[in-house]
Amino acid sequence: MESYSVRDNVLQYRAQQALQKIMQNACDEAGLDRAKWRVQQGGDGQLAILPAGTSERVVATRLTPLIDRLLREHNRGLAPEARVRLRLAVHEGPVHLDGANGYPGDAVVDVCRLVDSPQLKSALRRFPGAEAALIVSDRIYQDVVRHYQDLRPEHFLRVMASLPDKKFEAPAWIYIPGENAAGRRPTDHERLGQAEDHPDDGTVNRRDRPVPGTTGGGQVFHNITSHGPTAYGNGNIVSTNNPQDVVDPRWPRR
């Protein structure tokens, strides 16, 4: 959630209530059964493990536009400091379900790094009319966005998401509902602000660099069963295909 820590106690309380309500309503509209999610709350966000069979196509492409619309309705007439704006991330990979203090796994770490990346924070700032910003891993982009085009692939901005202090760097794609994130270059003022906050925000213009292809895990598209775990973040989500204590990384591929 953007600017959560600068709110006073009352506004934090209201923002948490709004987050829960909006996530529930968005999932209801998307046909996702949130009651079956394993949710790890974080005050200004949440990490959730999705059950087997959850459609990655719905999670990756339908949920964020719904959240953006519901947030716009919620924020109408509110003072700027009371508005709720969300960053979301989608990724996939194996994850342990029986951790002593959470859900161990690189997929969980990576999706949390993606949602906290300065590249995504910068993108949300660059589009003040948007209420949500989505970042997906390169695997999700290649397997879901590029092939099925529920959202226009050319509106995704390719970035190198990085958190140097966490030793994290990975290619990813940013989408802003109702906007063309790939087509709008930052102004000089925005570049200066980004340079001051983040000397290298890792943004890569898709027209200047070819996009490498990747192979990815399985997804659920309509009636095809998913065999690949998924991570989705701040509203972070990780779906698993194994009800046992750990997801088997050797899942069948599509």
Buried (B, 14 or more C-beta within 10 A) or exposed (E): BBBBEEBEEEBBEBBBEBBBEBBBBBBEBBEBEBEEBBBBEEEBBBBBBBBBEBBBBBBBBBBBBBBBBBBBEBBEEEEEEBBBBBBBBBBBBBBBBEBEEEBBBEBBBBBBBBBBBBBBBBBBBBBEEBBBBBBBBBBBBBBBBBBBEBBEBEBBBBBBBBBEEEEBBBBBBBBBBBBBBBEBEBEEEBBEBBEEEBEEBBBBEBEEEEBEEEEBBBBBBEEEEBBBBBBBBBBBBBBBBBEEEBBEEEBEEE
